[in-house]
Amino acid sequence: MIGRLWRAWATADSADAYEHLLRNEILPELDAVEGCLGAYVMRRDLDEEVEFVVLHFFDSLDALRRFAGDNYEAAVVPEPARKLLARFDTTAQHYEVRAQPTPADS
């Protein structure tokens, strides 16, 4: 499994709109990609802006390429999201997942 980590920042005025777009439009489309295993979205309010961290999981590098293309390290940021963000990382970091949470009832 591959973890894709990416960060973006929005102003306080646009953060809620970006989060809504991300959770209700962008992630559902992404989750439809074969081999996409879902994502965690984390949000942190800072003094002047709001930081978002998205950790997306893919079952393989091939699945990641189906989403992001051959240059899979490049950020994939749809135009509606770009309009709401103050800035974002232009690349994503990728990690081989070596351990994951085990549900307590397992």
C-alpha positions, 0 to 999 in steps of 0.5 A: 500500500502507498500513502500519498501526503499533500498539504494546502493552505486556505484563508480563514474566509475560504477554508470551510468552502475548500473543505466542503469541496474537497469532502463532497466533490473531489474525494468522492471522484478520487475514491472511484479510481480503481485501487484508491483506498480512501483518505484522511483529511486533517485540518489545523487552524493557524493564526493567519490561515488554515492548513489542510493535510490529506493522506490518501491511500492506494493499493499500488503504484499502478493505482496511484498512476491511474489517479495522478499520471506518470508524473505521480509526484506532481500535485493534482489540484482541480481548478475550483480548489485552486481558486479557494486555496491561498497556496499548496504544495506542488508535489506530494510525498509518497510512502510505503505503508509498513503498519496500519491501525488494527480495529480494537474488536479484531 
